[in-house]
Amino acid sequence: MAAKEPLVITDKDQMRNWSRAMRSQGKAIGFVPTMGYLHQGHLSLIREAHEHADLIVVSIYINPGQFSPTEDLSTYPSDFDGDIQKLMAFPGGVDVVFHPHNLYDYGINSVMNNYQKLQLGNQRSQSQVLNPGLPHKTNSKNCNVKEEENGAVSCEEEKGIGHETWVRVEKLEKGLCGKSRPIFFRGVATIVTKLFNIVEPDIAMFGKKDYQQWRIIQRMYNRLQEESKKHAWEGPRSRFIYKVIGSEVVRDDDGLAMSSRNVHLSREERKKALSINRSLLRAKSAAEKGEIDCGKLRDLVIQAVNEAGGRIDYAEIVDQESLEAVEQINAPVVFCLAAWFGKVRLIDNMEIDG
C-alpha cells in the first residue's frame, strides 16, 4: 500500500474550514495534539484515535507559553521532516498535520509602541527586535520575558506586548508539576483551548504519562463543554468537543516511559533513569499486597531514585480525580513522580487501585 501523505496546513482559518467541510460530509474527526519529535507514544495515540474517528488531525506546535525562561524551549527536540515520514509510514496514516507558525496574538498598538521603543534606543541586539505584526520567534539562549514582581512568567511574555489572556484550571494545576513549573499548565490549557477551537475535533487523545496535564485538560473540557451546551446556538459549531480520551503510558522495552526529551539522556543517565519505573512497580506491588501507608511507599521510591543518582523534584501519591495528596490508600490513587537525571527532567506515574 502506498504511503499516505498528509495535507499540511499552517493557517488557522484553513484548518477550521477543512474540519467543517469534512463534518458536513458526516465525517468524525480525531485530534492528537503534539509538540513534534514523534515517538511510539504519539503513534499509539494516533492508533487509538483511528478507533474513534474517520479522519485524523495531528498538530505539531512547540508552545512557548508553557516554558519558563530557565527551561528548555531552545533545546526542545524538533524534526518536522522526520515526523512527516513517521506519519506516512504509520498504518492508516493521518489526514492533516496542522503546523501553525504562531498561535498567540498581540494587540497591534502594543506591538507598534514596543517597536518604536526598540527603535529609539533599546539595547537589545537587532536579531531580537520584533517586526510589527509578525509572529514572535525566540532567538536568545532561553527566551525574552516580561518582568513581573509577583510571579513567574513564560517565554511568550515579551516586555510590553506579551500574550495576556490565559485559560487556567486553578485547583488542579497547583500541585505536582505545578509547584516547580507554575506557568506550565496555564500555557498548556490555553493552547489546547485554541487548538480545540481551530481544529474543532470530535475526539481528542492525550497520553496519561503527563497525568496531571491529562486531568487538567479533561476538567477544562468538562467545564467548557457544559457551558457550550447551556449556550448552544444555531451555527456551524454549537458544541466544544465531544470527548477527551486518556491513553495509557507507553514504555520502551527497558521500561522507561517514552518522551521526546529522552534523546537528551546519555547512555549512563538512561540506565539510571530506569530506577523510576522499577521503583514505581515495587511501590504498586507493595500496595497490592496490603501496604496502604503512602509515606512508606514514597520513601521506597525516593530512596531508589536517589541511590541511582537521580534528583527528586516530587514524589506524591494523589487521588486520581482530585490530584490531592493522600496519606493512606483507600481509593484509586496515582503515584506521580518527577526527577532529574543530569540536565533532563523526567516524569512518570503509576495508577494504583484502592
DAKARA-V671591 format. One record per run of one state. SS is the DSSP state (@ for helix, = for strand, . for the rest). FROM is the first residue (numbers start at 1). TO is the last residue. If there is no record, write none. Layout:
ss=SS from=FROM to=TO
ss=SS from=FROM to=TO
//
This chain:
ss=. from=1 to=6
ss== from=7 to=9
ss=. from=10 to=11
ss=@ from=12 to=24
ss=. from=25 to=28
ss== from=29 to=34
ss=. from=35 to=39
ss=@ from=40 to=50
ss=. from=51 to=54
ss== from=55 to=60
ss=. from=61 to=63
ss=@ from=64 to=66
ss=. from=67 to=67
ss== from=68 to=68
ss=. from=69 to=79
ss=@ from=80 to=89
ss=. from=90 to=95
ss== from=96 to=98
ss=. from=99 to=107
ss=@ from=108 to=119
ss=. from=120 to=125
ss=@ from=126 to=128
ss=. from=129 to=153
ss== from=154 to=154
ss=. from=155 to=176
ss=@ from=177 to=180
ss=. from=181 to=183
ss=@ from=184 to=199
ss=. from=200 to=202
ss== from=203 to=207
ss=. from=208 to=210
ss=@ from=211 to=230
ss=. from=231 to=242
ss== from=243 to=247
ss=. from=248 to=250
ss== from=251 to=251
ss=. from=252 to=256
ss== from=257 to=257
ss=. from=258 to=259
ss=@ from=260 to=264
ss=. from=265 to=266
ss=@ from=267 to=288
ss=. from=289 to=292
ss== from=293 to=293
ss=@ from=294 to=307
ss=. from=308 to=310
ss== from=311 to=319
ss=. from=320 to=324
ss== from=325 to=325
ss=. from=326 to=327
ss== from=328 to=328
ss=. from=329 to=332
ss== from=333 to=341
ss=. from=342 to=343
ss== from=344 to=352
ss=. from=353 to=354
//
